[in-house]
Amino acid sequence: MAKDPDQSIDITGEVCPMTFVRTKLKLERMRPGEILSVRLRGDEPLRNVPRAARDEGHSILSIEEVGDAHIVTIRRA
């Protein structure tokens, strides 16, 4: 079980590419190893946010469906 996230953001109201821009900016302000919980909605952010985070070297710890949204848990590289 992953530990509780250090930070969290809700980007359910955002559209791509702002979904990952907001996520990236949040990750950049965090320390290596910290965990970010990202609440998002829709197929495009669900594909793009985890892929873009992996491309930047971060780890995807989990992707959970929660009602009409998803929670993507990312460990900062």
C-alpha positions, 0 to 999 in steps of 0.5 A: 500500500502506498503511503498517503500523498504529500500533495494533491491537485484536482484537475477535473475542470481542466482540458489537455494540455493544461492537465499535464501542465498543472501536474508538471508545475506541481511536481516541480515544486515538490521534493524527490520521492514525494507523492502527488495525488492527481484527480482527473476526469476524461479519457485524454487526461487519463492517457496523457498525464501518466504517460507524460509523468513517466516520460519525465522520469516520475513513477506512477504508483496507482491509477484508481477509478473514483466515481466519475473521475480517476486518481493518479498517484505519482512519485516525484523522481 
